[in-house]
Amino acid sequence: MPDVARYMHEFVGGQDTVRFKPHPAPLNLAAHKLGVPIGRCLMVGDTTVDIRAARRAGAWSVGVLCGLGSQDELARAGAHIILNSTTELSDLLRC
């Protein structure tokens, strides 16, 4: 697993908002805490709920196939990009 902890500056969990994914509230809160416009945020998820939350918030969405969702499901939910696994994120983020 890639060492991503050094890139995580904030955390938003289930206790931080009254609405849960696919509602955009958790993503909007994370963007607010980071001081970043939601349109510059990237949500990585393995379910349609993750992708729908990102799209509803106005964030970029990356579906990963190493979890629960299938490629067809993630595509139908509106994922901007679909990767086989989270290990491919490093190549994507280098662009």
FIKOLZA-1660 file (N, C-alpha, C; in steps of 0.1 Angstrom, whole numbers, plus 5000, padded with zeros to 4 digits):
% residues 95
   i   px   py   pz ch aa at
   1 5009 4988 5000  A  M  N
   1 5000 5000 5000  A  M CA
   1 5009 5012 5000  A  M  C
   2 5005 5022 4992  A  P  N
   2 5013 5035 4991  A  P CA
   2 5013 5042 5004  A  P  C
   3 5023 5049 5007  A  D  N
   3 5024 5057 5019  A  D CA
   3 5017 5071 5017  A  D  C
   4 5004 5071 5020  A  V  N
   4 4996 5083 5017  A  V CA
   4 4993 5091 5030  A  V  C
   5 4997 5086 5041  A  A  N
   5 4993 5093 5054  A  A CA
   5 4999 5107 5054  A  A  C
   6 5011 5109 5048  A  R  N
   6 5018 5122 5048  A  R CA
   6 5010 5133 5040  A  R  C
   7 5001 5128 5032  A  Y  N
   7 4993 5137 5024  A  Y CA
   7 4979 5140 5030  A  Y  C
   8 4976 5134 5041  A  M  N
   8 4963 5135 5047  A  M CA
   8 4964 5146 5058  A  M  C
   9 4958 5157 5056  A  H  N
   9 4959 5168 5066  A  H CA
   9 4946 5170 5074  A  H  C
  10 4935 5165 5069  A  E  N
  10 4923 5165 5076  A  E CA
  10 4915 5152 5075  A  E  C
  11 4906 5150 5084  A  F  N
  11 4898 5137 5084  A  F CA
  11 4883 5141 5086  A  F  C
  12 4874 5136 5078  A  V  N
  12 4860 5138 5080  A  V CA
  12 4854 5124 5081  A  V  C
  13 4848 5121 5093  A  G  N
  13 4841 5108 5095  A  G CA
  13 4826 5109 5097  A  G  C
  14 4820 5098 5099  A  G  N
  14 4806 5097 5101  A  G CA
  14 4800 5106 5112  A  G  C
  15 4808 5109 5121  A  Q  N
  15 4803 5118 5133  A  Q CA
  15 4804 5132 5130  A  Q  C
  16 4810 5136 5118  A  D  N
  16 4812 5151 5116  A  D CA
  16 4801 5158 5108  A  D  C
  17 4792 5151 5102  A  T  N
  17 4780 5157 5095  A  T CA
  17 4768 5149 5098  A  T  C
  18 4757 5156 5097  A  V  N
  18 4744 5149 5100  A  V CA
  18 4739 5141 5087  A  V  C
  19 4744 5145 5076  A  R  N
  19 4741 5138 5063  A  R CA
  19 4753 5130 5059  A  R  C
  20 4750 5118 5053  A  F  N
  20 4761 5109 5049  A  F CA
  20 4761 5108 5034  A  F  C
  21 4772 5102 5029  A  K  N
  21 4772 5099 5014  A  K CA
  21 4760 5090 5011  A  K  C
  22 4754 5093 5000  A  P  N
  22 4758 5101 4988  A  P CA
  22 4755 5116 4989  A  P  C
  23 4750 5121 5000  A  H  N
  23 4748 5135 5002  A  H CA
  23 4762 5142 5001  A  H  C
  24 4763 5153 4996  A  P  N
  24 4776 5160 4994  A  P CA
  24 4782 5166 5007  A  P  C
  25 4775 5166 5018  A  A  N
  25 4779 5173 5030  A  A CA
  25 4793 5168 5035  A  A  C
  26 4796 5156 5036  A  P  N
  26 4810 5152 5041  A  P CA
  26 4821 5157 5032  A  P  C
  27 4819 5157 5019  A  L  N
  27 4829 5162 5009  A  L CA
  27 4830 5177 5010  A  L  C
  28 4819 5184 5011  A  N  N
  28 4819 5198 5013  A  N CA
  28 4826 5203 5026  A  N  C
  29 4824 5195 5037  A  L  N
  29 4831 5198 5049  A  L CA
  29 4846 5196 5048  A  L  C
  30 4850 5185 5042  A  A  N
  30 4864 5183 5040  A  A CA
  30 4871 5194 5032  A  A  C
  31 4864 5198 5021  A  A  N
  31 4870 5209 5013  A  A CA
  31 4871 5222 5021  A  A  C
  32 4860 5224 5029  A  H  N
  32 4861 5236 5037  A  H CA
  32 4872 5236 5048  A  H  C
  33 4874 5224 5054  A  K  N
  33 4884 5223 5064  A  K CA
  33 4898 5225 5058  A  K  C
  34 4900 5221 5045  A  L  N
  34 4912 5222 5038  A  L CA
  34 4914 5236 5032  A  L  C
  35 4903 5243 5031  A  G  N
  35 4904 5256 5025  A  G CA
  35 4906 5255 5010  A  G  C
  36 4900 5245 5004  A  V  N
  36 4901 5242 4989  A  V CA
  36 4888 5242 4983  A  V  C
  37 4886 5249 4971  A  P  N
  37 4873 5248 4965  A  P CA
  37 4870 5234 4961  A  P  C
  38 4857 5230 4963  A  I  N
  38 4853 5216 4960  A  I CA
  38 4856 5212 4946  A  I  C
  39 4856 5220 4937  A  G  N
  39 4859 5217 4923  A  G CA
  39 4874 5213 4921  A  G  C
  40 4883 5216 4931  A  R  N
  40 4897 5212 4930  A  R CA
  40 4899 5199 4938  A  R  C
  41 4889 5193 4943  A  C  N
  41 4890 5181 4952  A  C CA
  41 4888 5168 4943  A  C  C
  42 4894 5158 4948  A  L  N
  42 4893 5145 4942  A  L CA
  42 4888 5134 4952  A  L  C
  43 4877 5128 4949  A  M  N
  43 4871 5118 4958  A  M CA
  43 4875 5104 4951  A  M  C
  44 4881 5096 4959  A  V  N
  44 4885 5082 4954  A  V CA
  44 4876 5073 4962  A  V  C
  45 4869 5064 4955  A  G  N
  45 4860 5055 4961  A  G CA
  45 4857 5042 4953  A  G  C
  46 4852 5032 4960  A  D  N
  46 4850 5019 4954  A  D CA
  46 4835 5016 4952  A  D  C
  47 4826 5025 4956  A  T  N
  47 4812 5023 4955  A  T CA
  47 4805 5034 4947  A  T  C
  48 4793 5031 4943  A  T  N
  48 4785 5041 4936  A  T CA
  48 4781 5053 4945  A  T  C
  49 4780 5050 4958  A  V  N
  49 4777 5060 4968  A  V CA
  49 4788 5070 4968  A  V  C
  50 4801 5066 4968  A  D  N
  50 4812 5075 4968  A  D CA
  50 4812 5083 4955  A  D  C
  51 4810 5078 4944  A  I  N
  51 4810 5085 4931  A  I CA
  51 4798 5095 4931  A  I  C
  52 4787 5091 4935  A  R  N
  52 4775 5100 4935  A  R CA
  52 4777 5112 4945  A  R  C
  53 4784 5109 4956  A  A  N
  53 4786 5120 4966  A  A CA
  53 4796 5130 4959  A  A  C
  54 4806 5125 4952  A  A  N
  54 4816 5134 4946  A  A CA
  54 4809 5142 4935  A  A  C
  55 4801 5136 4927  A  R  N
  55 4794 5143 4916  A  R CA
  55 4784 5154 4921  A  R  C
  56 4777 5150 4932  A  R  N
  56 4767 5159 4938  A  R CA
  56 4774 5171 4944  A  R  C
  57 4786 5169 4950  A  A  N
  57 4794 5180 4956  A  A CA
  57 4801 5189 4946  A  A  C
  58 4803 5183 4934  A  G  N
  58 4810 5191 4924  A  G CA
  58 4825 5188 4924  A  G  C
  59 4829 5177 4930  A  A  N
  59 4843 5172 4930  A  A CA
  59 4846 5163 4919  A  A  C
  60 4858 5161 4916  A  W  N
  60 4863 5150 4907  A  W CA
  60 4861 5137 4913  A  W  C
  61 4858 5127 4905  A  S  N
  61 4856 5113 4911  A  S CA
  61 4865 5103 4904  A  S  C
  62 4871 5094 4912  A  V  N
  62 4879 5083 4907  A  V CA
  62 4873 5071 4913  A  V  C
  63 4868 5062 4905  A  G  N
  63 4864 5049 4910  A  G CA
  63 4875 5039 4910  A  G  C
  64 4876 5030 4920  A  V  N
  64 4886 5020 4920  A  V CA
  64 4880 5006 4921  A  V  C
  65 4885 4997 4913  A  L  N
  65 4879 4984 4912  A  L CA
  65 4884 4974 4923  A  L  C
  66 4891 4978 4933  A  C  N
  66 4897 4969 4943  A  C CA
  66 4888 4968 4955  A  C  C
  67 4875 4972 4953  A  G  N
  67 4866 4972 4964  A  G CA
  67 4853 4965 4960  A  G  C
  68 4842 4972 4962  A  L  N
  68 4828 4966 4961  A  L CA
  68 4822 4969 4947  A  L  C
  69 4825 4980 4941  A  G  N
  69 4818 4984 4928  A  G CA
  69 4824 4977 4916  A  G  C
  70 4816 4975 4906  A  S  N
  70 4821 4970 4893  A  S CA
  70 4823 4982 4884  A  S  C
  71 4830 4979 4873  A  Q  N
  71 4834 4990 4863  A  Q CA
  71 4821 4996 4858  A  Q  C
  72 4811 4988 4854  A  D  N
  72 4799 4993 4849  A  D CA
  72 4791 5001 4859  A  D  C
  73 4790 4997 4871  A  E  N
  73 4783 5004 4882  A  E CA
  73 4790 5018 4884  A  E  C
  74 4803 5018 4885  A  L  N
  74 4810 5031 4888  A  L CA
  74 4809 5040 4876  A  L  C
  75 4809 5035 4864  A  A  N
  75 4808 5043 4852  A  A CA
  75 4794 5049 4851  A  A  C
  76 4783 5041 4854  A  R  N
  76 4770 5046 4854  A  R CA
  76 4768 5056 4865  A  R  C
  77 4775 5055 4876  A  A  N
  77 4773 5065 4887  A  A CA
  77 4780 5078 4883  A  A  C
  78 4789 5078 4873  A  G  N
  78 4795 5091 4868  A  G CA
  78 4809 5093 4871  A  G  C
  79 4817 5082 4874  A  A  N
  79 4831 5083 4877  A  A CA
  79 4838 5090 4866  A  A  C
  80 4846 5100 4869  A  H  N
  80 4854 5106 4858  A  H CA
  80 4865 5097 4853  A  H  C
  81 4871 5089 4862  A  I  N
  81 4881 5079 4858  A  I CA
  81 4879 5067 4866  A  I  C
  82 4882 5055 4861  A  I  N
  82 4881 5043 4868  A  I CA
  82 4895 5036 4867  A  I  C
  83 4900 5032 4879  A  L  N
  83 4913 5026 4880  A  L CA
  83 4911 5012 4885  A  L  C
  84 4921 5003 4882  A  N  N
  84 4920 4989 4887  A  N CA
  84 4922 4989 4902  A  N  C
  85 4931 4997 4908  A  S  N
  85 4934 4997 4922  A  S CA
  85 4939 5011 4926  A  S  C
  86 4939 5013 4939  A  T  N
  86 4944 5026 4944  A  T CA
  86 4959 5028 4942  A  T  C
  87 4966 5017 4939  A  T  N
  87 4981 5018 4936  A  T CA
  87 4983 5026 4923  A  T  C
  88 4973 5027 4915  A  E  N
  88 4974 5034 4902  A  E CA
  88 4973 5049 4904  A  E  C
  89 4968 5053 4916  A  L  N
  89 4966 5068 4919  A  L CA
  89 4979 5076 4918  A  L  C
  90 4990 5070 4922  A  S  N
  90 5003 5078 4921  A  S CA
  90 5006 5082 4907  A  S  C
  91 5004 5073 4897  A  D  N
  91 5006 5077 4883  A  D CA
  91 4996 5088 4879  A  D  C
  92 4984 5087 4883  A  L  N
  92 4974 5097 4879  A  L CA
  92 4977 5110 4885  A  L  C
  93 4981 5111 4898  A  L  N
  93 4984 5123 4905  A  L CA
  93 4997 5130 4900  A  L  C
  94 5006 5123 4894  A  R  N
  94 5018 5129 4889  A  R CA
  94 5016 5138 4877  A  R  C
  95 5005 5136 4870  A  C  N
  95 5002 5144 4858  A  C CA
  95 5001 5159 4861  A  C  C
% end
